[in-house]
Amino acid sequence: MLARYPAIVRPLDEPEPLGNAGGWSGARLWRFATGLGPMVARAWPPDGPDRPALRQIHATLAEARGLGFVPVPERDRFGETIQESGGRLCDVSPWMPGAADRDRPPSRPKLHAAFAGLAAFHRAVGGRATQGPSPGLRARLGEIEALIRDGFAALRRAVERAEGDASRESARCWLALAERSAPACIDPLRRALALRPRLQPCLRDARPEHFLFDGDRLTGLIDFGAMGLEVVSADLARLMSEWLGPDRLARVEALDAYAAVRPLDEAESSLIDAFESSAAVLGAGHWVRWHFLEGRTFDDPEAVSRGIVRGLERLSWRAIELKA
């Protein structure tokens, strides 16, 4: 596959296999040195973006080339950015330097750099926005209604069958709290869907692990497989919820850093809460379904327990906030 690229993009030595580099999407990565610097080849998972979706992702990333921290896929000798190898779609892009900040909340300089960088990305790729109801909130409303209807019962049966499972107790705790919390999400989501905010390309998976730093400087924004049209509130809610938790001062500073680069309008500001409250109910539930009901496996043996515990923590502090 790499032979299709210009000589300056081909490996100077044996590519280093990285597996999924700590993720759980099912992608496979290889890092290698080239005449243009370090590159990474990615084989997308079989259930990842199809060719039209990946082509759109690549075109969107090209619009953010000038930011310097977005890896824009390289073109082969025929002008293509998408390859096919072993039944998977593949691409090659620059390897972004730096490391993610695992602290929650992060240091203030990193917080400011990340949210300003997210705003710069949204501004760079938002030139062809449309307006309409949030597709993400519509999907979440459907998920929560399905859980209330019979989904919680199915998950509870699957969890109770899993005797001896290390994640069973935390899954039980999530089920108890989520069943009490879910009905309160329905009306706010319906009201949110009555709005017609600005829809543009968004990450739709803005996790702290995807923001890389060298010192306090943002050097990389990575992993765009979930990208699609959405309101920017979705990215802000995801990043604040996972990275900042209930730290209200950090949240104010994050939104100020974002707005200094790309001001939020009234609809975008108001929808952050709808994204956070629905995600708090659903987050751990995805892991419970994948593990107990669907039997999925992950390269990281701790991914399931970590995902359920983190989701339960988010739902717990969200429930406390709502009571307050």
C-alpha positions in Angstrom: 0.0 0.0 0.0 2.8 2.5 0.9 4.4 1.9 -2.5 1.5 4.0 -4.0 2.8 7.1 -2.3 5.6 9.4 -3.5 9.1 8.4 -2.4 9.3 11.1 0.2 6.3 9.7 2.0 7.5 6.1 2.0 9.1 4.5 5.1 12.8 4.9 5.6 12.8 1.9 7.9 10.4 -0.9 9.0 7.1 0.5 10.1 6.4 0.1 13.8 3.0 -1.6 14.5 1.1 0.2 17.3 -2.1 -1.9 17.4 -4.9 0.5 18.2 -2.6 2.8 20.1 -4.7 2.6 23.2 -8.0 3.2 21.5 -10.9 0.8 21.2 -12.3 1.6 17.8 -10.7 -1.4 16.1 -8.4 0.7 13.9 -4.8 -0.5 13.4 -1.8 1.9 13.3 1.8 1.8 12.0 4.3 4.6 12.6 7.3 5.1 10.4 9.9 7.7 9.5 9.9 9.5 6.1 11.6 12.3 4.4 8.7 14.6 5.5 9.0 13.4 9.1 7.1 10.7 11.1 4.0 9.4 9.5 1.2 7.0 10.6 -0.7 4.6 8.5 -4.2 3.8 9.7 -6.3 0.8 8.7 -9.8 1.8 9.6 -12.1 -0.8 11.4 -14.4 -2.8 9.1 -17.4 -1.1 10.8 -15.8 2.4 10.6 -16.5 5.2 8.1 -17.3 4.0 4.5 -15.5 5.5 1.6 -17.8 8.5 1.0 -17.8 9.3 4.7 -14.0 9.0 4.9 -13.6 11.1 1.8 -15.7 13.8 3.5 -13.6 13.6 6.7 -10.4 14.0 4.7 -11.8 17.0 2.8 -12.8 18.6 6.1 -9.4 18.0 7.6 -7.8 19.7 4.6 -9.8 22.9 5.5 -8.0 22.9 8.8 -4.5 22.5 7.4 -3.4 26.0 8.4 -3.9 25.3 12.1 -0.8 23.2 12.3 -2.1 20.7 14.9 -4.5 18.8 12.6 -3.1 15.8 10.7 -4.2 16.2 7.1 -4.0 12.9 5.1 -1.3 12.6 2.5 -2.1 12.0 -1.2 -0.7 9.1 -3.2 0.9 9.5 -6.6 -2.6 9.5 -8.2 -4.0 12.2 -5.9 -6.0 9.8 -3.7 -6.0 10.0 0.1 -7.9 6.7 0.6 -6.4 3.3 0.0 -7.8 -0.2 0.4 -5.7 -3.1 1.8 -6.7 -6.4 3.4 -10.4 -5.5 3.0 -10.0 -2.3 5.0 -9.9 1.4 4.1 -6.6 3.0 4.9 -4.8 6.4 4.9 -1.5 7.9 5.8 -1.1 11.2 7.7 1.6 13.0 9.7 2.3 11.6 13.2 1.3 14.4 15.6 3.8 15.0 18.4 3.0 15.4 22.1 1.0 13.5 24.7 -2.5 13.7 26.2 -3.0 15.2 29.6 -4.5 12.6 31.9 -5.2 14.9 34.8 -8.9 15.7 35.5 -9.2 18.6 35.5 -6.1 19.6 33.5 -3.7 22.4 34.3 -5.2 25.8 33.4 -2.7 26.5 30.5 -3.6 23.2 28.9 -7.3 23.8 29.4 -7.1 27.2 27.7 -5.0 25.7 24.8 -7.4 22.8 24.2 -10.6 24.8 24.2 -9.1 27.6 22.1 -7.8 24.9 19.7 -11.2 23.3 19.5 -12.7 26.7 18.7 -10.1 27.3 16.0 -10.9 23.9 14.5 -14.7 24.6 14.5 -14.1 28.0 12.9 -11.8 26.6 10.2 -14.2 23.9 9.1 -17.5 25.7 9.6 -17.8 27.6 6.3 -20.6 25.5 4.9 -22.9 25.2 7.9 -26.6 24.4 7.7 -29.4 24.7 10.2 -31.6 22.1 11.7 -32.3 20.0 14.8 -29.3 18.2 16.3 -29.0 14.7 14.9 -27.1 13.6 18.0 -29.8 14.8 20.4 -32.4 13.1 18.2 -30.5 9.8 18.4 -30.1 10.2 22.2 -33.8 10.8 22.7 -34.5 7.6 20.8 -31.9 5.7 22.9 -33.3 6.9 26.2 -36.9 6.1 25.1 -35.9 2.6 24.1 -34.1 2.1 27.5 -37.2 3.2 29.4 -39.5 1.0 27.2 -37.6 -2.3 27.6 -33.9 -1.7 27.3 -33.1 -1.4 31.0 -34.9 -4.7 31.6 -32.9 -6.4 29.0 -29.6 -5.0 30.3 -30.5 -6.0 33.9 -31.2 -9.6 32.8 -27.8 -9.7 31.0 -26.0 -8.3 34.0 -27.6 -10.6 36.5 -26.6 -13.6 34.4 -22.9 -12.6 34.5 -22.0 -14.1 37.9 -18.4 -13.4 38.8 -17.9 -10.6 36.3 -15.6 -7.9 37.7 -17.8 -5.1 36.3 -21.1 -6.6 37.5 -21.5 -4.5 40.6 -20.7 -1.1 38.9 -23.1 -2.1 36.1 -25.8 -2.7 38.7 -25.2 0.7 40.3 -25.4 2.4 36.9 -28.7 0.6 36.2 -30.3 1.7 39.4 -29.3 5.3 39.0 -29.9 5.5 35.3 -33.5 4.1 35.6 -34.3 6.8 38.1 -32.6 9.6 36.0 -33.7 8.8 32.4 -37.3 10.0 32.5 -36.2 13.5 33.5 -34.2 13.7 30.2 -37.2 13.3 27.9 -38.9 16.7 28.0 -35.6 18.7 27.9 -34.5 16.7 24.9 -37.8 17.3 23.1 -37.5 21.1 23.8 -33.9 21.0 22.5 -35.0 19.3 19.3 -37.4 22.2 18.6 -34.4 24.5 18.1 -32.6 24.8 14.7 -29.0 25.5 15.6 -26.1 25.9 13.2 -24.9 22.4 12.1 -21.3 22.0 10.9 -18.5 19.4 10.9 -17.8 18.4 14.5 -15.6 15.8 16.1 -18.5 14.1 17.9 -15.9 12.4 20.0 -14.0 15.2 21.7 -12.2 13.3 24.4 -9.2 14.5 26.4 -7.2 11.6 24.9 -7.5 13.2 21.5 -5.7 16.5 22.5 -1.9 16.3 22.5 0.5 18.7 24.2 4.1 19.5 24.2 4.4 21.3 27.5 1.4 23.6 27.6 1.2 24.0 23.8 -1.5 22.1 21.8 0.4 20.1 19.2 -2.1 17.6 18.0 -5.9 17.0 17.6 -6.4 13.4 16.5 -9.0 10.7 15.8 -11.7 11.9 13.5 -13.5 8.7 12.8 -16.8 9.9 14.3 -16.8 13.3 12.6 -20.1 14.5 11.1 -22.5 17.3 11.0 -23.6 18.4 14.5 -23.9 21.5 16.6 -20.6 22.5 18.3 -22.3 22.2 21.7 -21.8 18.4 21.3 -18.0 18.7 21.3 -18.0 21.2 24.1 -20.2 19.1 26.3 -18.2 15.9 25.7 -14.9 17.5 26.5 -16.1 19.4 29.5 -17.9 16.4 31.0 -15.0 14.0 30.6 -12.2 16.4 31.4 -13.5 19.0 33.8 -16.3 17.1 35.6 -18.2 19.2 38.1 -15.4 21.9 38.4 -17.5 24.9 37.7 -14.6 27.4 37.6 -12.8 25.3 35.1 -16.0 25.1 33.0 -16.3 28.9 33.0 -12.7 29.3 32.0 -13.0 26.6 29.2 -16.0 28.4 27.7 -14.3 31.7 27.9 -11.2 30.3 26.1 -13.5 28.9 23.4 -15.6 32.0 23.0 -12.5 34.2 22.7 -11.8 32.4 19.4 -15.3 31.5 18.2 -18.2 33.1 20.1 -21.2 30.9 20.9 -24.7 31.9 19.9 -27.7 31.5 22.2 -28.8 28.1 20.8 -25.2 26.7 20.9 -24.9 27.7 24.6 -28.3 26.4 25.6 -27.8 23.0 24.0 -24.6 22.1 26.0 -26.7 21.0 29.0 -29.0 18.8 26.9 -25.9 17.0 25.5 -24.4 16.6 29.0 -27.5 15.3 30.7 -28.3 12.8 28.1 -24.6 11.6 27.9 -24.6 11.2 31.6 -27.4 8.7 31.4 -26.2 6.9 28.3 -22.4 6.8 28.7 -21.9 3.8 30.9 -24.9 2.1 29.3 -23.0 1.7 26.1 -20.3 -0.2 27.8 -22.8 -2.3 29.7 -24.6 -3.2 26.5 -21.3 -3.9 24.6 -20.0 -6.1 27.3 -22.9 -7.9 29.0 -25.4 -8.0 26.1 -23.3 -8.1 22.9 -20.2 -9.8 24.3 -17.8 -7.4 22.5 -14.1 -7.7 23.3 -11.5 -4.9 23.5 -7.7 -4.9 23.2 -7.5 -3.2 26.6 -8.7 -5.6 29.2 -9.6 -2.8 31.6 -11.6 -0.8 29.0 -15.0 -2.1 30.1 -14.6 -1.6 33.8 -13.0 1.8 33.3 -15.8 2.9 30.9 -18.6 1.8 33.3 -17.0 3.4 36.3 -16.3 6.7 34.6 -19.8 6.8 33.2 -21.2 6.0 36.6 -19.2 8.9 38.2 -20.5 11.3 35.6 -24.1 10.2 36.2 -23.6 10.5 39.9 -22.3 14.0 40.0 -24.9 15.0 37.4 -27.7 13.7 39.5 -26.3 15.6 42.6 -26.2 18.8 40.5 -29.8 18.4 39.4 -31.0 17.9 43.0 -29.0 21.1 44.0 
